[in-house]
Each structure stands twice: as structure tokens, then as C-alpha cells.
């Protein structure tokens, strides 16, 4: 029915994931079945993109709460693949910058809100009062969030069209090799 992982594996896996750059390695080992995957390999520092053969996902950034990528690249990548990789990196930087600024503004306004309530004599801010703050913050930033979503969708569409072009290019290259 359900396979249970040993406790030691779960603890080491969760500890590694929370503080390391991680990637999943294929299970091509002697004696290991194809369906089993090896555990996540972790690094404490970001790896060199030229020396790795897969993308790495880093720990969550404390300011933006996003997990950064380290994208690998081949020396013999095509111009279209390079363009896609660079676009992905640019979009990730744009996204990281947006959420860093947004979260900074949110926490500053939240601290101001809580300070004002404490100055007025209320010792603790209730959940109902905080919900008023959250609603007003979202209302005040509605237009910015709308513009972010539109930009995000357009950037993703650009990445999808480039990724489609890269896949078509690979299929054509594969077909040429067969004939």
C-alpha cells in the first residue's frame, strides 16, 4: 500500500532542502531499479553554471521569499537556446526585484500599522484589525499587482514561444541525424 521512508532519511532530506542548493540525480546505478531516485544532493554555495549538468534550485531568499535558480548551460548551445536561457535569467531577476521591493514595503507598512495601534493604547493588535490592514494594503496596491500580473503573463508567453522554438529546433536536428 504505502511505503514508509525511514525516519533518518526524512530528517536528512528536510534539513538539506531548507538550507542548500539542491538537485535530483538520476537513478542509473548498479542494482537500483529505474523507478527509484537517489536523494537530493545539496550544496551550501551556488554551483558554477558551467560545471553542472542540471539546473539547481537554491534556498528561499529571505527578502523576496523566492527560490533562486542556477541555470546550467552547454558550450555548444544554439543561439535560440542561449536567448531562452538569458530571458529566463532576466525574468527571474525581474521577479526577484519586484517581490523584494513589495515585501519590504509590506513589512514597513505593517510595522507602522502595529506601532500606531500600540501608540493608541492597544497592547495587542487583533486578527480583525490586521485583516483591515491586509485589505487596505491590497486595495492600495491593486493596480501595481494588476500590472505585475499582466507583465508576468507576457514574459511567460515569450518564454513559452522561445521554448517551443528550441524544441522544434531539437526535433529537426534529431530528424536530420536519422536521415
C-alpha positions, -999 to +999 in steps of 0.1 A: +000+000+000+021+030+012+058+027+015+073+043+046+106+061+045+129+056+074+129+085+098+166+092+093+160+098+056+131+122+061+151+142+086+182+144+065+161+153+034+142+181+051+174+196+067+192+196+033+163+211+014+158+240+038+194+253+036+211+240+005+211+243-033+195+211-044+190+189-075+177+155-081+201+130-096+190+102-120+188+066-106+212+050-131+232+029-106+240-008-104+213-027-087+189+003-083+155+000-102+147+027-127+117+040-107+139+048-076+156+081-074+187+089-054+183+115-027+186+152-032+222+164-034+228+197-015+254+224-017+259+253+007+271+277-021+256+282-055+273+260-081+291+272-111+267+271-141+294+259-165+304+229-143+269+214-137+247+194-160+214+203-145+196+234-131+199+239-093+173+254-070+185+275-041+171+281-007+144+307-003+157+343-004+149+360+029+137+392+013+117+380-017+107+345-004+115+331-039+139+302-045+166+313-070+178+291-098+213+284-111+208+276-147+234+254-164+243+258-200+262+239-226+291+254-245+275+242-278+241+257-271+224+272-301+216+309-304+179+302-296+188+282-265+211+310-253+183+335-259+159+314-239+183+309-210+191+346-209+154+355-209+147+331-181+175+346-160+162+382-168+127+373-158+139+356-126+158+388-117+128+410-125+106+387-104+130+387-075+133+425-076+096+430-077+089+407-047+119+421-027+105+457-030+069+446-024+078+426+007+099+454+021+070+479+016+046+454+031+066+448+063+073+485+067+036+494+064+027+465+087+052+478+114+037+513+111+002+499+114+011+479+145+031+508+160+001+532+156-022+508+173+002+503+202+006+541+205-031+545+207-031+523+238-040+489+224-014+464+236-020+437+210-034+440+175-063+416+169-067+394+139-097+416+128-076+447+130-049+430+110-074+419+084-083+456+079-047+463+073-043+435+048-074+446+029-063+482+027-028+472+016-041+450-012-066+477-022-038+503-023-016+481-044-043+467-067-031+485-098+005+475-092-005+439-087-026+440-119+003+454-139+027+428-124+003+400-134+000+413-170+038+417-173+043+382-158+019+366-183+036+384-212+071+374-201+059+338-196+043+338-231+077+350-245+095+322-227+070+296-239+073+306-275+111+305-273+110+271-255+087+259-283+112+271-309+140+253-291+120+221-290+112+223-327+149+230-334+159+199-314+133+177-332+146+189-366+182+182-356+172+147-344+153+141-377+184+152-397+205+127-378+181+098-386+182+105-423 
